[in-house]
């Protein structure tokens, strides 16, 4: 689907964004292996989390959906059934990697595949530690690319040092560790998002966090959960940046999850001179939630984003680059090589498209630098079937006189159904 955007700012309004994708995935997966009924309100009804529900049903889990409420009849840690067919994870790397950890401990055979994009994403990062625990996993290209064939069974605990900070890899190992003999320890170079730790601890897992290490032991059962999924900060980020770079903008975003392992972008934007206020801070399902008020105050200042900061803003990189185009000076991001293996190579894709828009960009193997402020020019842009790239370029279109034509925008349905309508409504209210 091609979209023509000729919207003008300022952006003004009071909005909500879709439910958190990461939390939705985890709530469904963990609820499925709990004992008893779990109820998840405000589940994200987008392609990726729906792929997780479909996968769990194929493993014998009874799941009911009514509106945005998902009811899961947990089968317990030992209750999953061998699937009758290959499990299609569609575009969801979270689904595939987390399921790999869970299925590695099951006494049956399963195969995970996905769409064209997902079959290009590396799975050796979960295959290697799961094999160390005793599972049998095989994949294409020297056991690195999907499909992934899994013959699960008895596992033993390991101590594993992750080469990169990755919440997906960490969670896969933790899920396997729930079944393994002895203690399983995962150590990251920097701390990644901790939704898994918070949720499993609330469900009764024997899990503790020590700095960048997570230690888990097997348990006999997990308790069911009841929770309301907060708004997704990664979705809110597009409107946060839009309001900071389009003069005259004033936007309130309601009920957004502000877990500090996810909101590194806010720290960076405030350091760049952005006016961002967290209001009505409260807790829901063990997660901090707030209303985010964003107001244009003036040009941003360039900054350096260090490798330590990258895990806390990994999904926000595309929209962060748009903010950098409007900052005075040179903004640099280093230590972000993980972005090379997302839905697209997000370093290469944003470099290519921003250059088309007239931005002075230098590309590195692990990041980039952007010289600003830049006057953006419109035209035809590619999204590379990457939902976050598509939405970032849509925000960038507000800074052009001509507007842009975005190719391949159907990927936005992966995480943010209704994004273009919401963007349009904020501009129409002026």
FIMI-174756 format. One record per atom (N, C-alpha, C): residue in one letter; x, y, z. Coordinates in pm, whole numbers, plus 50000, padded with zeros to 5 digits. Example, Ala and Ser with C-alpha at 12.3 -4.5 7.8 and 13.67 -1.06 7.14 Angstrom:
2
A513194943150780A512304955050780A513204967050780S512854977550708S513674989450714S512905000350787
This chain:
430
X500844988150000X500005000050000X500885012550000X500595021949908X501325034649900X500485045649963X501135054350040X500445065250107X501095078450069X500275088350028X500755101850001X500455110550122X501475117150175X501315125450295X501705139750263X500755148950282X501035163250265X500475170850384X500645165050502X500115171050624X501025182350672X500435192050738X501185203050794X500895204150944X501885208951018X501705211251161X501125224951186X500995228851311X501435221251428X500505209651462X501005200651549X500185189751598X499625193651734X498325192151749X497695195451876X496585185551905X496575180652029X495495171552065X495835163152187X494855155452227X494925146552343X494635132652290X495625123652293X495495110852224X495895099152313X495545087252266X496065074752321X496725067052209X497735059152243X498425050952144X498095036252171X498385027352077X498055013152096X498745007152218X498204996052268X498804988952382X500224984152351X500974981952457X502384978252446X502544964552380X503344964252274X503544951752199X504354941652279X505454946152340X506314936952415X505574930552531X504784938452604X504044933252719X502934923952672X502274927352562X501204918652510X501724904752477X502844904252404X503454891252372X503704883152499X504374889352595X504804882052715X503614877752800X502634886252815X501464882652895X500774870352838X500664869652706X500034858052643X500874845452662X502174846352638X503044834652651X503084829552794X503284838652889X503424834353028X502104829453084X501004836053044X499694831553090X499354817553041X499874813952925X499584800752868X500194789352948X501334791953016X501974781353095X501724783053245X500824792253280X500394793453420X499304783153447X498954781553575X497854772553612X496654781153648X495624780653565X494434788653588X494234798953478X493214807053496X492804816653392X493514830053409X494134834653303X494734847953299X493864857053213X493724869453257X492914879253183X493794891253150X493904894153023X494734905252976X493834915452908X493654926852971X492864937552912X493764946952834X493214952552727X493924961852640X495094955052569X494864942752525X495864935452446X495994942152309X497204942452256X497434948652126X496934939652013X495874943951948X495294936251838X495954940351705X497244937751697X498014940351577X498654927351531X499254927451413X499674914851351X500644906851434X501644913351494X502654905751569X502064898751692X501384905851782X500824898951900X499744888851863X499014891251754X498014881551710X498694868851660X499884870151602X500654858251561X501024849851682X501314856451795X501614849051918X500394841351966X499224847651964X498004840552006X497734828451917X497914830151787X497674819051694X498654807551720X499904811051748X500914800851777X500564793151903X500124800252007X499784793752134X498564784652118X497614788752038X496454779952012X496894767151945X497894768051855X498364755951787X499084746451883X499454751652001X500094743452104X499094738552208X497814740052180X496774734352267X496234743652373X496514756652362X496044766152463X494714772152418X493754772152510X492434777852482X492474792752511X492264800952407X492364815452420X491094821852364X490464830152446X489284837452403X489604852152383X489014858152280X489224872352251X487884879352239X487704889952317X486484897952310X486904912652314X486854919152199X487364932752191X488864932552212X489334940152311X490754940352345X491054931952469X490074924152514X490284915352630X490614901252583X491714895852635X492144882352601X492074873852728X491374862652718X491254853252829X492014840452793X492954836652878X493814825152851X493604814552958X493274802552916X493144791253008X494514784353015X495294788053116X496644782853126X496694767753139X497634761453072X497734746753072X498814741953169X499484751353236X500564747453326X501884745553251X502934744153326X504264743053266X504424730653179X503674720153211X503844707553137X502674704453043X501804714153018X500574711052947X500524714252799X501574719752741X501554722852598X501554709952515X500924710552398X500804698952310X501634700852183X502094689752128X502844690452004X501964696051892X502434706151818X501604711851711X501474702151594X500354702951524X500124694151411X500774699151283X501204711651285X501784717651164X502914727151205X503594732151105X504614742451128X503934754751187X504574761151284X504034773351346X504574785451268X503644793651218X504014805451141X504034817651232X505204823051258X505354834751344X505174847751266X504884846651138X504654858051049X505834867651051X505664880151094X506744889951093X507384891851230X506954883651328X507284886451467X508534879051516X509644886451528X510844880751586X510664877451733X509854885351803X509574882551944X508894868951958X507894866451875X507194853651881X508154842151859X508984843051757X509874831951723X510934829751831X511564840451877X512654838551974X512144833952109X511034839852155X510504835752286X509954821652281X509264818152173X508764804452160X509914794352152X511024798252091X512174789152084X512614785052223X512664794852315X513044791652452X512044782752522X510764785352499X509714777352562X509674763252505X509754762052372X509644748952308X510884740452327X512024746752357X513254739152383X513114729852502X512154733052591X511964725052712X510814715052700X510144714652586X508974705852572X509364692352513X508724681552556X509104668152509X508464664452375X508584673652279X508034670752146X508784678952040X508394676651915X509044682851800X508184694351749X508844705251710X508124716651654X509014724051556X508394731351466X509114739251366X508514753251363X509374763351367X508964777351362X509444783651232X508534790451163X508914797751043X508284811651049X508444819350942X507874832850939X507834837950797X507534850750783X507444856550648X508844859050591X508874865050473X510144867150402X511124875150487X510624885150556X511494893650639X512044885950759X511174878750828X511594871550949X512594860550916X512454854550799X513394843850762X514804848950732X514984862150737X516314868050720X516924872150854X516184870650962X516664875751090X517394864851168X518504868351234X519354858051297X518714851451417X518744838251419X518224830551531X519334822851604X520574823651552X521654816751621X521884822451760X521484834751782X521674840851913X520824834152022X519734827451983X518994819452082X519334804652068X519644800351947X519964786251925X521214782152005X522244790452005X523494787052072X523294784552222X522704793952298X522544791252442X521564779952470X520524778452388X519564767652413X520204753952388X521084753152291X521834740752270X522744737952389X523344748252445X524194746552563X523404740652679X522094743452682X521234738352788X520774724052762X521024718852641X520704704952613X519624702752509X519064713652453X518024712152351X518654709852214X517854704152124X518304701951986X517554711651895X518284721351838X517694731051748X518514731651620X517824732651506X518484733051377X517814743751291X518624750151206X518094760751121X518924761750993X518484770150904X519204772250778X520514779850800X521324780150696X522564787950695X523424785450817X523764772950838X524614769650952X523924772151084X522654768551088X521854770051211X521754784651255X521534793551159X521434807651193X520124814251150X519474809151045X518274815750993X517074806350994X515854812051014X514634803951013X514404797850876X513594786950872X512854780650983X513784774151086X513234772551207X513954766351317X513214753551357X513924742351355X513364729551399X513844726751541X512924723051630X513244721551772X512794707851821X513724700451879X513394688051951X513724690752097X512694693652174X512904697352313X513124685352403X513394688452529X513604677652625X514194682952754X514824674152831X515394677852960X516534687752941X516504698553020X517514709053009X518294710453139X519484715853128X520294718853246X520584733853249X520684739353368X520974753353384X522374756953336X522534768953285X523834773653240X524044788053289X525264792753279X525564806853297X525994812153161X525244821653108X525464826152972X525674841152968X526764845252904X527064859452886X526644863352744X525644871852733X525134875952602X526124885452534X526424883152407X527304892452335X526704906352321X525354906952313X524664919752301X523484919852397X523074931852436X521884932952522X520654930752436X519874920552468X518674917252391X517634911252483X516514918152496X515434913152581X514854900252526X514854898652394X514314886352334X515194874352367X516504875952352X517424864952384X517354861752533X517384872152615X517314870152759X516044862552797X514924866552740X513644860152775X513614845652729X514144842652611X514174828852563X514944819852660X516074824752708X516864816752802X516154815452936X515524826152982X514784825653108X513644815553099X512914815552988X511804806052972X512334791752978X513434789052910X514024775652918X514474772753060X514994783053129X515464781353266X514374777853364X513124781253332X512004777453418X511854762253427X512424755053330X512314740453323X513624733453354X514724740753356X516044734653361X516434730253501X517274719953507X517814715353634X518914724953680X518804729453804X519794738753856X519444753153822X520424761853838X520204776153816X520674780453677X519894788953615X520254794953487X520524809753508X521644814453457X522024828553472X522274834653334X521674846253311X521884853853188X522504867153225X523634870253164X524324882953191X524414890953062X523954903353066X523994912152949X525074922852968X525624928152857X526594939052872X525954951752927X524704954252888X523894965152942X522504959652965X521774965753056X520464960353091X519434963452983X518774953152932X517694954852835X516354955952908X515294958052834X513964959852895X513624948052985X512944950953095X512764940853200X511314936553222X510484937453118X509094933053134X509004918353174X509874910053119X509874895753152X510104893553301X511124900053355X511464898253495X510314902553586X509754914153558X508664919353641X507454909953639X507094905453519X505894897253505X506074883453568X507204877153541X507414863753596X507554863953748X508184874053802X508254875253948X506864876654007X506004884353944X504624885953992X503844872953983X504264863853894X503574851153876X504174840053962X505164843454044X505714833654137X506954826554092X507604831353986X508844825053941X509964827354042X510874817854050X512074819054135X513124826454052X513004839554050X513824847753962X514314859954038X515594862954022X516114875054085X517054882253989X517104895354008X517914903953922X519064909654005X520274908453952X521464913654018X522264921653915X522034934753911X522694942953812X522234939353672X523174935453585X522814931353449X522634916253438X522634909353552X522444894753554X521034891253602X520454881053541X519164875553585X519384860853616X518944856553733X519094842553775X517704836453793X517524824553738X516224817953747X516414803153776X515494797553856X515454783253883X514094777853844X514034764653824X512774758453786X511754759353899X510494759853860X509394760253955X508364749753915X507484746354008X506454736453978X505254742653907X505024755753936X503874762153870X504064777253870X503354783553777X503254798053772X501814802053800X501614812953873X500274817953900X499744825553780X498434825153756X497864832953645X497964847953673X497764855853570X497864870353584X496574877153540X496344888753598X495314897953550X495984911353535X495914917153416X496584929853399X495954937953286X496184951053292X495814960153185X497104964553118X497234961952990X498454965452918X498484980552895X499564987252935X499645001852913X499905005152768X499785017952732X500125022352598X501595020052569X501905017652443X503255013952402X504115026452385X505175027452465X506055039052455X506675040152316X506995028752256X507615029152123X506675035052019X505375033352039X504385039651951X504215054351984X504215057552113X504095071552155X505265079852106X506445073552091X507665080752056X507545088751927X506755083751832X506615090951705X505955104551727X504965104951815X504265117551840X505035126551937X505825120452024X506705128352111X507675136252025X508345129651933X509325136451847X508625146451756X507485142551700X506765151851611X506465165051681X506005164251806X505655176351879X506885184751912X508045178351924X509265185651959X509935192251839X509605187751717X510285193251599X509375201651510X508075201251530X507145209151449X506695221251531X507075233351491X506755245351569X505265246751599X504975250851723X503595253151765X502875240951817X503525229451818X502855217051858X502685216152009X501595209452050X501275207352192X500425194752199X501005183752247X500335170652243X500375164152380X499245158352421X499155150052541X498905135652498X499725126552548X499585112252515X499255104952644X498095098752652X497575093252776X498005078652799X498215075452927X498355061652975X499425053752900X500645058952901X501755052552831X502665045552933X503125033752902X504095027052986X505425034552984X505945037453103X507205045053111X508245037353191X508305024353170X509345016053230X510705022053195X511555024953295X512825031653266X513775023853176X513555010553160X514385003053067X513925004952923X512835012352904X512295014852771X512375029452727X512545038752821X512335052852790X513635060752775X514675054252730X515925061352707X515775073052611X514835071852516X514605082752421X514235095652492X513405094652597X513005106752669X514215113552733X515105105752792X516315111452852X517135118752747X517245112752629X518025118752521X517375131552472X516055131452453X515345143152401X515395154852499X515265151752628X515375162452728X516775168352727X517785159652713X519165164452703X519355173352580X518585170752476X518655178652353X517855191652363X517205193652477X516455206052498X514965204852480X514465192652463X513035190752444X512245192552573X511015197352560X510135199152675X509165187252683X509455178152774X508645166052792X508345164552941X507065163552974X506665162153114X505865149353132X506225141553236X505445129853274X504465134053383X503175131453359X502135135753452X501285123853495X500665125253612X499765114753662X500455101153664X501655100653719X502425088253723X501775078353819X501575065953773X500955055653858X501495042053814X500965031353873X501425017953840X500255009453795X500485001153694X499464991853644X500144978753609X499734967953675X500314954853647X501804954253672X502274961953773X503694962153804X504524971153715X503884977953619X504594986653526X504245001253553X505235010353553X504935024553568X504235030153444X503225038353467X502415044053359X502285059053384X502245066953278X502105081353293X501445087253169X500955099553182X500535107553068X501745115853026X502025116452898X503195123652848X502735136452778X503165147852832X502845160752771X504085166052700X503935168952572X505045173352490X504685186552422X505595196052429X505325209252373X506565214352300X506365220052183X507495225852109X508015237952183X509335238252204X509935249552274X510955256952188X511475250352087X512485256552002X513385245851945X514405250051870X515305240251808X515985231451912X516205218951876X516915209551964X518415211451950X519155205952045X520615206152042X521125192052013X522175191151936X522765178051905X523365171652030X523475158452026X524045151052139X524705138352090X525435131752178X526035118852148X525285108052224X524835097652153X524165086352216X525195075152229X525455070952352X526515061252379X526005046852366X526915037152354X526485023052348X525645018952468X525935024652587X525165021152707X523705025552697X523455036152620X522085041352608X521255033952504X521915027352410X521215021452295X520145011352335X520395001852428X519334992152460X518044998452510X518125010352570X516925016952622X516175024952516X516725025552394X516015032752287X516165025452154X516365012252160X516665004552041X515535005151938X514275004551982X513155004951889X512845019051841X513375029051912X513075042951878X514125049051785X515095041251743X516175046551660X515665053851535X514735048151456X514315055351335X513755069251364X512915070551466X512355083751495X513375092751563X514335086951635X515405095051692X516215101851582X516435094851472X517195101051362X516445112951304X515115112351304X514325123751255X514515135651348X514505133251480X514765144051575X516145150051551X517125141451521X518495146151500X518615155451380X517765153651280X517835162451162X517485176851197X516795179051308X516355192351348X517155197951465X518235191151501X519075195451614X520295203051563X520665213451634X521805221551596X523105214551634X523905210951531X525155203951555X525115189851498X526055181551543X526165167751494X525725158051603X524675150551576X524195140051667X524755126651621X525335119051712X525915106151674X525335095051760X525215083251700X524785071051768X525835060351741X526405054551847X527375043751831X526995031951918X527545020251886X527235008151962X525865002551931X525345005451811X523975001551776X523954991351663X524964982451657X525024972651548X523824963251547X523144961851661X521934953551667X520874958251568X520914971151533X519934976751439X520094971151298X521224964951271X521444959051138X520554946951113X520024940951220X519274928451204X517864929651262X517264941251247X515854943051282X515004939451159X513754944251155X512894941351040X513554945450909X514364955950917X515274959550808X516604963050873X517614965750792X518854971250844X518554986050872X518184989050996X517645002451024X518695013451015X519965009951028X521005020051006X521045023650858X521165013550773X521265015950629X519995022250572X518835017750619X517585023050563X517395037750598X517645041450723X517455055450761X518505064350697X519735059450682X520755067150612X520315069950468X519865059450399X519465060850258X518305070550241X517285069250323X516085077550304X516295091950350X517045093850458X517325107550501X518215114850401X519125107750339X519925114150234X519045118650118X518055110650082X517115114749978X516415127750016X516225129750147X515525141650196X516455153550217X517735151850180X518665162850186X519465163950314X519465153550395X520165153750524X521615149150505X522515155650575X523925151750572X524135141050679X524365128650634X524465117050723X525755109550694X526425105350801X527575096450787X527255083150851X527505072250780X527165058850827X528385051850883X528205045050998X529255036851059X528745022451067X529635013251095X529214999251108X528254997451225X528395005851328X527575004351448X526725016651477X526445024851376X525625036551401X525725046751290X525545059551326X525585070151227X525765083551296X526005093851216X525975107451267X525195116151169X524475125951224X523605134551145X523915149051177X524125157051073X524365171251092X523065179051072X522735187051172X521505194651164X521745209151202X520715217651193X519375214051144X519345213450992X518475204950939X518355203150794X516945206950749X516875213150634X515585215750571X515245203450486X514245196150523X513945183550456X513165185850327X513485178150226X512715178750103X511925165850085X510765167350024X509875155950007X510205147849883X509305138449852X509505129749738X509105115549771X509485106349684X509155092249703X510185085549794X509715078849897X510595072249993X510225057650008X511215049350042X510985035150066X510905032450216X510065023050253X509955019250394X510615005850423X510974998250320X511644985350335X510774975450414X509454977350407X508504968950480X508804968550629X509294979550683X509624980750825X508694990950887X507884986450983X506854995051039X507415007451105X508535006151176X509065017851246X509735027751150X510325022751044X510865031550941X509735039250873X508645032150841X507515038750776X506945050050860X506765047650989X506175057851075X507155069451099X508435066451109X509415077251126X509445086351003X509385080550884X509385088750763X508085096550749X506985091150800X505725098650800X505855111250885X506495110051000X506725121851084X507665131551013X508695126350948X509625135050874X508905142950766X507835137250710X507105144150603X506535157550649X506265158850781X505725171350834X506725182750821X507985179550801X509035189550794X509395193150650X508615188250554X508835191250413X507765200650361X508065207450253X507055215750186X506225207550089X506865197650028X506205190149920X505395178149969X505695173250089X505105160750133X505895148950079X505485136850114X506195124950069X505225114450020X505735105649938X505005093449899X505735081749962X505045074550051X505625063050119X505155050150052X506125042150010X505805029249951X505805018450058X504985008250042X504984996450129X504685000050275X503515005750299X503175009950435X502304999950511X501964988650449X501114978950519X501794973350643X503114974450650X503844969450767X503444976650895X502904988550885X502514996251004X501494988451088X500734979751023X499744971651096X500394962051194X501684959751181X502414950951274X502284956051417X502344969251436X502354974651572X501394986151596X500934993151489X500185005451512X499055006851412X498024998351422X496855000451336X496265014251361X495925021251254X495315034451269X496295045851283X497595043251263X498615053651281X498355065751192X498125063551064X497985074750972X496725082951003X495655076351043X494445083551081X494685092351204X495435087051301X495715094651423X496605106651392X497605104751309X498475115751268X497655126551198X496785122351110X495935131651036X495045139551130X494485132851230X493565139551323X494275150151407X495525147951442X496275157851519X496535170351436X496755168451307X496985179951221X495685187051186X494595179751171X493305185651136X492725194251246X493165191851372X492605199251483X493135213451494X494085217051409X494705230251421X493735241351380
